[in-house]
Amino acid sequence: MQIEINDKALAGKLERIAHQDGVPVEQVAIDLINSALDDDAAAIKALEDFLQPRIDRARRGETVDTTVEEIFSQVRAELNVS
C-alpha cells in the first residue's frame, strides 16, 4: 500500500514515530486512522445512548412544554452560571 503525505511536518512526525516503534510509516498512519475512527464510533454510540431514551419517551407522547431557553435557564440556575 502506498500512502502519500503532502504535509512535511506531519510526515516527519509519522517517520519519527515509525522509527521509534520499528514499523513502516504506512502502519503508523493506518493505526492513527483506525484510532480516530474508533473514537468517532464511540462518540456516536454515546450520543445514541444519550438520545434513545428521549426519543422513546417522545414516541410514547411523553413530551414537555418547556422551551429550550427555559431549560437553559434552569441549568444555568442549578450551576449558578449567568
PDB file of N, CA, C and O in Angstrom:
ATOM      1  N   MET A   1       0.854  -1.175   0.000  1.00  0.00           N
ATOM      2  CA  MET A   1       0.000   0.000   0.000  1.00  0.00           C
ATOM      3  C   MET A   1       0.898   1.235   0.000  1.00  0.00           C
ATOM      4  O   MET A   1       1.921   1.279   0.683  1.00  0.00           O
ATOM      5  N   GLN A   2       0.497   2.220  -0.769  1.00  0.00           N
ATOM      6  CA  GLN A   2       1.260   3.459  -0.860  1.00  0.00           C
ATOM      7  C   GLN A   2       0.418   4.594  -0.300  1.00  0.00           C
ATOM      8  O   GLN A   2      -0.714   4.809  -0.733  1.00  0.00           O
ATOM      9  N   ILE A   3       0.971   5.313   0.657  1.00  0.00           N
ATOM     10  CA  ILE A   3       0.293   6.476   1.230  1.00  0.00           C
ATOM     11  C   ILE A   3       1.155   7.691   0.948  1.00  0.00           C
ATOM     12  O   ILE A   3       2.349   7.694   1.246  1.00  0.00           O
ATOM     13  N   GLU A   4       0.549   8.733   0.368  1.00  0.00           N
ATOM     14  CA  GLU A   4       1.271   9.965   0.080  1.00  0.00           C
ATOM     15  C   GLU A   4       0.861  11.018   1.104  1.00  0.00           C
ATOM     16  O   GLU A   4      -0.325  11.301   1.279  1.00  0.00           O
ATOM     17  N   ILE A   5       1.849  11.593   1.774  1.00  0.00           N
ATOM     18  CA  ILE A   5       1.593  12.628   2.783  1.00  0.00           C
ATOM     19  C   ILE A   5       2.210  13.919   2.279  1.00  0.00           C
ATOM     20  O   ILE A   5       3.426  14.017   2.120  1.00  0.00           O
ATOM     21  N   ASN A   6       1.365  14.909   2.028  1.00  0.00           N
ATOM     22  CA  ASN A   6       1.832  16.173   1.462  1.00  0.00           C
ATOM     23  C   ASN A   6       2.256  17.188   2.522  1.00  0.00           C
ATOM     24  O   ASN A   6       2.820  18.228   2.181  1.00  0.00           O
ATOM     25  N   ASP A   7       2.000  16.913   3.775  1.00  0.00           N
ATOM     26  CA  ASP A   7       2.362  17.814   4.865  1.00  0.00           C
ATOM     27  C   ASP A   7       3.711  17.352   5.424  1.00  0.00           C
ATOM     28  O   ASP A   7       3.801  16.293   6.045  1.00  0.00           O
ATOM     29  N   LYS A   8       4.760  18.158   5.199  1.00  0.00           N
ATOM     30  CA  LYS A   8       6.111  17.742   5.598  1.00  0.00           C
ATOM     31  C   LYS A   8       6.251  17.585   7.108  1.00  0.00           C
ATOM     32  O   LYS A   8       6.926  16.669   7.577  1.00  0.00           O
ATOM     33  N   ALA A   9       5.620  18.468   7.866  1.00  0.00           N
ATOM     34  CA  ALA A   9       5.715  18.370   9.328  1.00  0.00           C
ATOM     35  C   ALA A   9       5.058  17.081   9.810  1.00  0.00           C
ATOM     36  O   ALA A   9       5.606  16.375  10.657  1.00  0.00           O
ATOM     37  N   LEU A  10       3.885  16.779   9.269  1.00  0.00           N
ATOM     38  CA  LEU A  10       3.182  15.551   9.644  1.00  0.00           C
ATOM     39  C   LEU A  10       3.985  14.333   9.217  1.00  0.00           C
ATOM     40  O   LEU A  10       4.115  13.369   9.972  1.00  0.00           O
ATOM     41  N   ALA A  11       4.518  14.380   8.017  1.00  0.00           N
ATOM     42  CA  ALA A  11       5.318  13.257   7.527  1.00  0.00           C
ATOM     43  C   ALA A  11       6.513  13.016   8.441  1.00  0.00           C
ATOM     44  O   ALA A  11       6.853  11.872   8.739  1.00  0.00           O
ATOM     45  N   GLY A  12       7.147  14.098   8.884  1.00  0.00           N
ATOM     46  CA  GLY A  12       8.289  13.972   9.789  1.00  0.00           C
ATOM     47  C   GLY A  12       7.901  13.345  11.112  1.00  0.00           C
ATOM     48  O   GLY A  12       8.627  12.504  11.643  1.00  0.00           O
ATOM     49  N   LYS A  13       6.757  13.750  11.650  1.00  0.00           N
ATOM     50  CA  LYS A  13       6.284  13.177  12.921  1.00  0.00           C
ATOM     51  C   LYS A  13       5.978  11.692  12.760  1.00  0.00           C
ATOM     52  O   LYS A  13       6.342  10.876  13.608  1.00  0.00           O
ATOM     53  N   LEU A  14       5.311  11.355  11.670  1.00  0.00           N
ATOM     54  CA  LEU A  14       4.991   9.950  11.426  1.00  0.00           C
ATOM     55  C   LEU A  14       6.259   9.123  11.253  1.00  0.00           C
ATOM     56  O   LEU A  14       6.338   7.993  11.735  1.00  0.00           O
ATOM     57  N   GLU A  15       7.242   9.681  10.570  1.00  0.00           N
ATOM     58  CA  GLU A  15       8.509   8.972  10.385  1.00  0.00           C
ATOM     59  C   GLU A  15       9.211   8.747  11.719  1.00  0.00           C
ATOM     60  O   GLU A  15       9.763   7.671  11.951  1.00  0.00           O
ATOM     61  N   ARG A  16       9.198   9.745  12.598  1.00  0.00           N
ATOM     62  CA  ARG A  16       9.829   9.586  13.910  1.00  0.00           C
ATOM     63  C   ARG A  16       9.125   8.510  14.734  1.00  0.00           C
ATOM     64  O   ARG A  16       9.777   7.680  15.367  1.00  0.00           O
ATOM     65  N   ILE A  17       7.791   8.529  14.721  1.00  0.00           N
ATOM     66  CA  ILE A  17       7.031   7.511  15.461  1.00  0.00           C
ATOM     67  C   ILE A  17       7.328   6.127  14.893  1.00  0.00           C
ATOM     68  O   ILE A  17       7.544   5.175  15.643  1.00  0.00           O
ATOM     69  N   ALA A  18       7.336   6.021  13.566  1.00  0.00           N
ATOM     70  CA  ALA A  18       7.609   4.736  12.915  1.00  0.00           C
ATOM     71  C   ALA A  18       9.000   4.236  13.278  1.00  0.00           C
ATOM     72  O   ALA A  18       9.190   3.053  13.559  1.00  0.00           O
ATOM     73  N   HIS A  19       9.966   5.141  13.271  1.00  0.00           N
ATOM     74  CA  HIS A  19      11.343   4.760  13.605  1.00  0.00           C
ATOM     75  C   HIS A  19      11.423   4.275  15.056  1.00  0.00           C
ATOM     76  O   HIS A  19      12.054   3.257  15.339  1.00  0.00           O
ATOM     77  N   GLN A  20      10.786   5.003  15.968  1.00  0.00           N
ATOM     78  CA  GLN A  20      10.796   4.615  17.386  1.00  0.00           C
ATOM     79  C   GLN A  20      10.132   3.256  17.598  1.00  0.00           C
ATOM     80  O   GLN A  20      10.593   2.451  18.407  1.00  0.00           O
ATOM     81  N   ASP A  21       9.046   3.009  16.865  1.00  0.00           N
ATOM     82  CA  ASP A  21       8.300   1.758  17.044  1.00  0.00           C
ATOM     83  C   ASP A  21       8.825   0.628  16.176  1.00  0.00           C
ATOM     84  O   ASP A  21       8.448  -0.530  16.356  1.00  0.00           O
ATOM     85  N   GLY A  22       9.695   0.966  15.237  1.00  0.00           N
ATOM     86  CA  GLY A  22      10.251  -0.053  14.366  1.00  0.00           C
ATOM     87  C   GLY A  22       9.252  -0.613  13.371  1.00  0.00           C
ATOM     88  O   GLY A  22       9.300  -1.794  13.028  1.00  0.00           O
ATOM     89  N   VAL A  23       8.349   0.238  12.910  1.00  0.00           N
ATOM     90  CA  VAL A  23       7.326  -0.184  11.942  1.00  0.00           C
ATOM     91  C   VAL A  23       7.336   0.771  10.756  1.00  0.00           C
ATOM     92  O   VAL A  23       7.878   1.872  10.855  1.00  0.00           O
ATOM     93  N   PRO A  24       6.745   0.366   9.638  1.00  0.00           N
ATOM     94  CA  PRO A  24       6.672   1.271   8.485  1.00  0.00           C
ATOM     95  C   PRO A  24       5.783   2.484   8.774  1.00  0.00           C
ATOM     96  O   PRO A  24       4.859   2.412   9.584  1.00  0.00           O
ATOM     97  N   VAL A  25       6.074   3.584   8.106  1.00  0.00           N
ATOM     98  CA  VAL A  25       5.278   4.809   8.260  1.00  0.00           C
ATOM     99  C   VAL A  25       3.816   4.537   7.913  1.00  0.00           C
ATOM    100  O   VAL A  25       2.911   5.059   8.564  1.00  0.00           O
ATOM    101  N   GLU A  26       3.591   3.727   6.895  1.00  0.00           N
ATOM    102  CA  GLU A  26       2.220   3.411   6.486  1.00  0.00           C
ATOM    103  C   GLU A  26       1.441   2.769   7.637  1.00  0.00           C
ATOM    104  O   GLU A  26       0.257   3.046   7.828  1.00  0.00           O
ATOM    105  N   GLN A  27       2.118   1.913   8.395  1.00  0.00           N
ATOM    106  CA  GLN A  27       1.443   1.254   9.525  1.00  0.00           C
ATOM    107  C   GLN A  27       1.069   2.265  10.598  1.00  0.00           C
ATOM    108  O   GLN A  27      -0.009   2.171  11.186  1.00  0.00           O
ATOM    109  N   VAL A  28       1.936   3.223  10.859  1.00  0.00           N
ATOM    110  CA  VAL A  28       1.640   4.270  11.830  1.00  0.00           C
ATOM    111  C   VAL A  28       0.422   5.069  11.370  1.00  0.00           C
ATOM    112  O   VAL A  28      -0.474   5.350  12.167  1.00  0.00           O
ATOM    113  N   ALA A  29       0.386   5.432  10.098  1.00  0.00           N
ATOM    114  CA  ALA A  29      -0.733   6.202   9.556  1.00  0.00           C
ATOM    115  C   ALA A  29      -2.035   5.413   9.671  1.00  0.00           C
ATOM    116  O   ALA A  29      -3.060   5.953  10.087  1.00  0.00           O
ATOM    117  N   ILE A  30      -1.989   4.144   9.303  1.00  0.00           N
ATOM    118  CA  ILE A  30      -3.189   3.300   9.382  1.00  0.00           C
ATOM    119  C   ILE A  30      -3.655   3.163  10.825  1.00  0.00           C
ATOM    120  O   ILE A  30      -4.854   3.231  11.098  1.00  0.00           O
ATOM    121  N   ASP A  31      -2.724   2.970  11.749  1.00  0.00           N
ATOM    122  CA  ASP A  31      -3.088   2.851  13.168  1.00  0.00           C
ATOM    123  C   ASP A  31      -3.747   4.125  13.678  1.00  0.00           C
ATOM    124  O   ASP A  31      -4.723   4.067  14.427  1.00  0.00           O
ATOM    125  N   LEU A  32      -3.216   5.276  13.274  1.00  0.00           N
ATOM    126  CA  LEU A  32      -3.797   6.551  13.697  1.00  0.00           C
ATOM    127  C   LEU A  32      -5.198   6.741  13.114  1.00  0.00           C
ATOM    128  O   LEU A  32      -6.103   7.212  13.803  1.00  0.00           O
ATOM    129  N   ILE A  33      -5.371   6.378  11.860  1.00  0.00           N
ATOM    130  CA  ILE A  33      -6.684   6.489  11.227  1.00  0.00           C
ATOM    131  C   ILE A  33      -7.686   5.572  11.933  1.00  0.00           C
ATOM    132  O   ILE A  33      -8.804   5.984  12.242  1.00  0.00           O
ATOM    133  N   ASN A  34      -7.278   4.334  12.183  1.00  0.00           N
ATOM    134  CA  ASN A  34      -8.172   3.393  12.868  1.00  0.00           C
ATOM    135  C   ASN A  34      -8.536   3.879  14.264  1.00  0.00           C
ATOM    136  O   ASN A  34      -9.675   3.726  14.705  1.00  0.00           O
ATOM    137  N   SER A  35      -7.568   4.463  14.953  1.00  0.00           N
ATOM    138  CA  SER A  35      -7.833   5.004  16.289  1.00  0.00           C
ATOM    139  C   SER A  35      -8.849   6.136  16.230  1.00  0.00           C
ATOM    140  O   SER A  35      -9.754   6.212  17.061  1.00  0.00           O
ATOM    141  N   ALA A  36      -8.695   7.014  15.245  1.00  0.00           N
ATOM    142  CA  ALA A  36      -9.638   8.127  15.091  1.00  0.00           C
ATOM    143  C   ALA A  36     -11.034   7.606  14.761  1.00  0.00           C
ATOM    144  O   ALA A  36     -12.027   8.119  15.278  1.00  0.00           O
ATOM    145  N   LEU A  37     -11.114   6.597  13.907  1.00  0.00           N
ATOM    146  CA  LEU A  37     -12.412   6.014  13.563  1.00  0.00           C
ATOM    147  C   LEU A  37     -13.064   5.369  14.783  1.00  0.00           C
ATOM    148  O   LEU A  37     -14.275   5.475  14.974  1.00  0.00           O
ATOM    149  N   ASP A  38     -12.252   4.696  15.611  1.00  0.00           N
ATOM    150  CA  ASP A  38     -12.783   4.092  16.834  1.00  0.00           C
ATOM    151  C   ASP A  38     -13.325   5.158  17.772  1.00  0.00           C
ATOM    152  O   ASP A  38     -14.376   4.975  18.387  1.00  0.00           O
ATOM    153  N   ASP A  39     -12.598   6.287  17.885  1.00  0.00           N
ATOM    154  CA  ASP A  39     -13.047   7.390  18.738  1.00  0.00           C
ATOM    155  C   ASP A  39     -14.367   7.954  18.229  1.00  0.00           C
ATOM    156  O   ASP A  39     -15.267   8.243  19.017  1.00  0.00           O
ATOM    157  N   ASP A  40     -14.485   8.111  16.913  1.00  0.00           N
ATOM    158  CA  ASP A  40     -15.734   8.611  16.323  1.00  0.00           C
ATOM    159  C   ASP A  40     -16.882   7.649  16.598  1.00  0.00           C
ATOM    160  O   ASP A  40     -17.981   8.073  16.956  1.00  0.00           O
ATOM    161  N   ALA A  41     -16.630   6.362  16.433  1.00  0.00           N
ATOM    162  CA  ALA A  41     -17.668   5.356  16.660  1.00  0.00           C
ATOM    163  C   ALA A  41     -18.120   5.381  18.116  1.00  0.00           C
ATOM    164  O   ALA A  41     -19.312   5.261  18.399  1.00  0.00           O
ATOM    165  N   ALA A  42     -17.175   5.537  19.039  1.00  0.00           N
ATOM    166  CA  ALA A  42     -17.518   5.593  20.458  1.00  0.00           C
ATOM    167  C   ALA A  42     -18.334   6.842  20.769  1.00  0.00           C
ATOM    168  O   ALA A  42     -19.275   6.790  21.562  1.00  0.00           O
ATOM    169  N   ALA A  43     -17.979   7.960  20.152  1.00  0.00           N
ATOM    170  CA  ALA A  43     -18.726   9.198  20.381  1.00  0.00           C
ATOM    171  C   ALA A  43     -20.143   9.093  19.832  1.00  0.00           C
ATOM    172  O   ALA A  43     -21.094   9.549  20.466  1.00  0.00           O
ATOM    173  N   ILE A  44     -20.283   8.494  18.657  1.00  0.00           N
ATOM    174  CA  ILE A  44     -21.611   8.321  18.074  1.00  0.00           C
ATOM    175  C   ILE A  44     -22.452   7.391  18.945  1.00  0.00           C
ATOM    176  O   ILE A  44     -23.635   7.652  19.162  1.00  0.00           O
ATOM    177  N   LYS A  45     -21.860   6.319  19.442  1.00  0.00           N
ATOM    178  CA  LYS A  45     -22.579   5.381  20.314  1.00  0.00           C
ATOM    179  C   LYS A  45     -23.021   6.076  21.598  1.00  0.00           C
ATOM    180  O   LYS A  45     -24.141   5.860  22.060  1.00  0.00           O
ATOM    181  N   ALA A  46     -22.161   6.901  22.176  1.00  0.00           N
ATOM    182  CA  ALA A  46     -22.518   7.625  23.393  1.00  0.00           C
ATOM    183  C   ALA A  46     -23.679   8.580  23.132  1.00  0.00           C
ATOM    184  O   ALA A  46     -24.579   8.706  23.962  1.00  0.00           O
ATOM    185  N   LEU A  47     -23.660   9.251  21.985  1.00  0.00           N
ATOM    186  CA  LEU A  47     -24.755  10.150  21.633  1.00  0.00           C
ATOM    187  C   LEU A  47     -26.053   9.369  21.439  1.00  0.00           C
ATOM    188  O   LEU A  47     -27.112   9.788  21.907  1.00  0.00           O
ATOM    189  N   GLU A  48     -25.969   8.234  20.748  1.00  0.00           N
ATOM    190  CA  GLU A  48     -27.155   7.398  20.559  1.00  0.00           C
ATOM    191  C   GLU A  48     -27.717   6.941  21.901  1.00  0.00           C
ATOM    192  O   GLU A  48     -28.928   6.987  22.118  1.00  0.00           O
ATOM    193  N   ASP A  49     -26.840   6.501  22.800  1.00  0.00           N
ATOM    194  CA  ASP A  49     -27.271   6.053  24.122  1.00  0.00           C
ATOM    195  C   ASP A  49     -27.931   7.187  24.906  1.00  0.00           C
ATOM    196  O   ASP A  49     -28.894   6.965  25.640  1.00  0.00           O
ATOM    197  N   PHE A  50     -27.413   8.386  24.746  1.00  0.00           N
ATOM    198  CA  PHE A  50     -27.968   9.550  25.423  1.00  0.00           C
ATOM    199  C   PHE A  50     -29.339   9.922  24.860  1.00  0.00           C
ATOM    200  O   PHE A  50     -30.258  10.246  25.613  1.00  0.00           O
ATOM    201  N   LEU A  51     -29.470   9.876  23.545  1.00  0.00           N
ATOM    202  CA  LEU A  51     -30.709  10.332  22.904  1.00  0.00           C
ATOM    203  C   LEU A  51     -31.822   9.287  22.895  1.00  0.00           C
ATOM    204  O   LEU A  51     -32.996   9.655  22.914  1.00  0.00           O
ATOM    205  N   GLN A  52     -31.495   8.010  22.868  1.00  0.00           N
ATOM    206  CA  GLN A  52     -32.510   6.977  22.683  1.00  0.00           C
ATOM    207  C   GLN A  52     -33.639   7.029  23.717  1.00  0.00           C
ATOM    208  O   GLN A  52     -34.803   6.935  23.327  1.00  0.00           O
ATOM    209  N   PRO A  53     -33.353   7.173  25.014  1.00  0.00           N
ATOM    210  CA  PRO A  53     -34.464   7.246  25.971  1.00  0.00           C
ATOM    211  C   PRO A  53     -35.371   8.447  25.708  1.00  0.00           C
ATOM    212  O   PRO A  53     -36.583   8.364  25.904  1.00  0.00           O
ATOM    213  N   ARG A  54     -34.797   9.543  25.273  1.00  0.00           N
ATOM    214  CA  ARG A  54     -35.591  10.736  24.975  1.00  0.00           C
ATOM    215  C   ARG A  54     -36.461  10.520  23.742  1.00  0.00           C
ATOM    216  O   ARG A  54     -37.613  10.952  23.701  1.00  0.00           O
ATOM    217  N   ILE A  55     -35.906   9.854  22.746  1.00  0.00           N
ATOM    218  CA  ILE A  55     -36.668   9.546  21.536  1.00  0.00           C
ATOM    219  C   ILE A  55     -37.820   8.609  21.883  1.00  0.00           C
ATOM    220  O   ILE A  55     -38.945   8.797  21.420  1.00  0.00           O
ATOM    221  N   ASP A  56     -37.531   7.603  22.698  1.00  0.00           N
ATOM    222  CA  ASP A  56     -38.568   6.656  23.100  1.00  0.00           C
ATOM    223  C   ASP A  56     -39.704   7.358  23.849  1.00  0.00           C
ATOM    224  O   ASP A  56     -40.876   7.086  23.592  1.00  0.00           O
ATOM    225  N   ARG A  57     -39.363   8.254  24.769  1.00  0.00           N
ATOM    226  CA  ARG A  57     -40.394   8.996  25.514  1.00  0.00           C
ATOM    227  C   ARG A  57     -41.221   9.871  24.578  1.00  0.00           C
ATOM    228  O   ARG A  57     -42.439   9.968  24.728  1.00  0.00           O
ATOM    229  N   ALA A  58     -40.566  10.502  23.621  1.00  0.00           N
ATOM    230  CA  ALA A  58     -41.290  11.345  22.670  1.00  0.00           C
ATOM    231  C   ALA A  58     -42.238  10.509  21.815  1.00  0.00           C
ATOM    232  O   ALA A  58     -43.353  10.943  21.525  1.00  0.00           O
ATOM    233  N   ARG A  59     -41.813   9.332  21.416  1.00  0.00           N
ATOM    234  CA  ARG A  59     -42.677   8.450  20.614  1.00  0.00           C
ATOM    235  C   ARG A  59     -43.898   7.995  21.410  1.00  0.00           C
ATOM    236  O   ARG A  59     -44.964   7.762  20.841  1.00  0.00           O
ATOM    237  N   ARG A  60     -43.740   7.870  22.725  1.00  0.00           N
ATOM    238  CA  ARG A  60     -44.868   7.492  23.585  1.00  0.00           C
ATOM    239  C   ARG A  60     -45.745   8.691  23.923  1.00  0.00           C
ATOM    240  O   ARG A  60     -46.753   8.557  24.617  1.00  0.00           O
ATOM    241  N   GLY A  61     -45.359   9.853  23.433  1.00  0.00           N
ATOM    242  CA  GLY A  61     -46.138  11.059  23.693  1.00  0.00           C
ATOM    243  C   GLY A  61     -45.784  11.748  24.996  1.00  0.00           C
ATOM    244  O   GLY A  61     -46.483  12.664  25.429  1.00  0.00           O
ATOM    245  N   GLU A  62     -44.720  11.319  25.612  1.00  0.00           N
ATOM    246  CA  GLU A  62     -44.275  11.913  26.871  1.00  0.00           C
ATOM    247  C   GLU A  62     -43.373  13.105  26.574  1.00  0.00           C
ATOM    248  O   GLU A  62     -42.152  13.017  26.699  1.00  0.00           O
ATOM    249  N   THR A  63     -43.974  14.197  26.188  1.00  0.00           N
ATOM    250  CA  THR A  63     -43.199  15.390  25.855  1.00  0.00           C
ATOM    251  C   THR A  63     -43.381  16.444  26.933  1.00  0.00           C
ATOM    252  O   THR A  63     -44.275  16.341  27.773  1.00  0.00           O
ATOM    253  N   VAL A  64     -42.540  17.442  26.901  1.00  0.00           N
ATOM    254  CA  VAL A  64     -42.623  18.549  27.853  1.00  0.00           C
ATOM    255  C   VAL A  64     -42.961  19.820  27.095  1.00  0.00           C
ATOM    256  O   VAL A  64     -42.715  19.931  25.894  1.00  0.00           O
ATOM    257  N   ASP A  65     -43.525  20.768  27.810  1.00  0.00           N
ATOM    258  CA  ASP A  65     -43.873  22.048  27.203  1.00  0.00           C
ATOM    259  C   ASP A  65     -42.820  23.113  27.465  1.00  0.00           C
ATOM    260  O   ASP A  65     -43.043  24.293  27.196  1.00  0.00           O
ATOM    261  N   THR A  66     -41.682  22.700  27.985  1.00  0.00           N
ATOM    262  CA  THR A  66     -40.618  23.628  28.315  1.00  0.00           C
ATOM    263  C   THR A  66     -39.836  23.992  27.058  1.00  0.00           C
ATOM    264  O   THR A  66     -39.508  23.126  26.247  1.00  0.00           O
ATOM    265  N   THR A  67     -39.543  25.279  26.905  1.00  0.00           N
ATOM    266  CA  THR A  67     -38.754  25.704  25.754  1.00  0.00           C
ATOM    267  C   THR A  67     -37.271  25.454  26.026  1.00  0.00           C
ATOM    268  O   THR A  67     -36.859  25.254  27.168  1.00  0.00           O
ATOM    269  N   VAL A  68     -36.499  25.470  24.977  1.00  0.00           N
ATOM    270  CA  VAL A  68     -35.049  25.299  25.117  1.00  0.00           C
ATOM    271  C   VAL A  68     -34.475  26.406  25.994  1.00  0.00           C
ATOM    272  O   VAL A  68     -33.612  26.154  26.836  1.00  0.00           O
ATOM    273  N   GLU A  69     -34.953  27.626  25.797  1.00  0.00           N
ATOM    274  CA  GLU A  69     -34.466  28.753  26.599  1.00  0.00           C
ATOM    275  C   GLU A  69     -34.752  28.536  28.088  1.00  0.00           C
ATOM    276  O   GLU A  69     -33.920  28.853  28.938  1.00  0.00           O
ATOM    277  N   GLU A  70     -35.938  27.990  28.396  1.00  0.00           N
ATOM    278  CA  GLU A  70     -36.286  27.721  29.802  1.00  0.00           C
ATOM    279  C   GLU A  70     -35.392  26.631  30.384  1.00  0.00           C
ATOM    280  O   GLU A  70     -34.963  26.715  31.535  1.00  0.00           O
ATOM    281  N   ILE A  71     -35.118  25.616  29.583  1.00  0.00           N
ATOM    282  CA  ILE A  71     -34.232  24.545  30.054  1.00  0.00           C
ATOM    283  C   ILE A  71     -32.837  25.104  30.335  1.00  0.00           C
ATOM    284  O   ILE A  71     -32.236  24.799  31.365  1.00  0.00           O
ATOM    285  N   PHE A  72     -32.328  25.924  29.411  1.00  0.00           N
ATOM    286  CA  PHE A  72     -31.010  26.527  29.628  1.00  0.00           C
ATOM    287  C   PHE A  72     -31.007  27.404  30.871  1.00  0.00           C
ATOM    288  O   PHE A  72     -30.039  27.397  31.632  1.00  0.00           O
ATOM    289  N   SER A  73     -32.057  28.142  31.080  1.00  0.00           N
ATOM    290  CA  SER A  73     -32.157  28.992  32.269  1.00  0.00           C
ATOM    291  C   SER A  73     -32.143  28.149  33.537  1.00  0.00           C
ATOM    292  O   SER A  73     -31.487  28.503  34.517  1.00  0.00           O
ATOM    293  N   GLN A  74     -32.870  27.029  33.517  1.00  0.00           N
ATOM    294  CA  GLN A  74     -32.894  26.139  34.681  1.00  0.00           C
ATOM    295  C   GLN A  74     -31.513  25.562  34.962  1.00  0.00           C
ATOM    296  O   GLN A  74     -31.075  25.498  36.110  1.00  0.00           O
ATOM    297  N   VAL A  75     -30.835  25.145  33.902  1.00  0.00           N
ATOM    298  CA  VAL A  75     -29.495  24.570  34.071  1.00  0.00           C
ATOM    299  C   VAL A  75     -28.534  25.630  34.588  1.00  0.00           C
ATOM    300  O   VAL A  75     -27.740  25.367  35.491  1.00  0.00           O
ATOM    301  N   ARG A  76     -28.604  26.829  34.016  1.00  0.00           N
ATOM    302  CA  ARG A  76     -27.731  27.919  34.498  1.00  0.00           C
ATOM    303  C   ARG A  76     -27.994  28.195  35.978  1.00  0.00           C
ATOM    304  O   ARG A  76     -27.056  28.399  36.748  1.00  0.00           O
ATOM    305  N   ALA A  77     -29.245  28.200  36.369  1.00  0.00           N
ATOM    306  CA  ALA A  77     -29.587  28.451  37.777  1.00  0.00           C
ATOM    307  C   ALA A  77     -29.020  27.343  38.668  1.00  0.00           C
ATOM    308  O   ALA A  77     -28.473  27.622  39.735  1.00  0.00           O
ATOM    309  N   GLU A  78     -29.151  26.082  38.228  1.00  0.00           N
ATOM    310  CA  GLU A  78     -28.621  24.969  39.007  1.00  0.00           C
ATOM    311  C   GLU A  78     -27.113  25.043  39.136  1.00  0.00           C
ATOM    312  O   GLU A  78     -26.552  24.656  40.161  1.00  0.00           O
ATOM    313  N   LEU A  79     -26.455  25.538  38.096  1.00  0.00           N
ATOM    314  CA  LEU A  79     -24.991  25.623  38.099  1.00  0.00           C
ATOM    315  C   LEU A  79     -24.471  26.962  38.593  1.00  0.00           C
ATOM    316  O   LEU A  79     -23.263  27.194  38.654  1.00  0.00           O
ATOM    317  N   ASN A  80     -25.407  27.842  38.945  1.00  0.00           N
ATOM    318  CA  ASN A  80     -25.036  29.203  39.378  1.00  0.00           C
ATOM    319  C   ASN A  80     -24.191  29.911  38.316  1.00  0.00           C
ATOM    320  O   ASN A  80     -23.180  30.541  38.624  1.00  0.00           O
ATOM    321  N   VAL A  81     -24.626  29.792  37.074  1.00  0.00           N
ATOM    322  CA  VAL A  81     -23.938  30.422  35.953  1.00  0.00           C
ATOM    323  C   VAL A  81     -24.911  31.420  35.352  1.00  0.00           C
ATOM    324  O   VAL A  81     -26.101  31.133  35.215  1.00  0.00           O
ATOM    325  N   SER A  82     -24.398  32.607  34.989  1.00  0.00           N
ATOM    326  CA  SER A  82     -25.304  33.602  34.384  1.00  0.00           C
ATOM    327  C   SER A  82     -25.194  33.628  32.889  1.00  0.00           C
ATOM    328  O   SER A  82     -25.887  34.406  32.232  1.00  0.00           O
TER     329      SER A  82
END
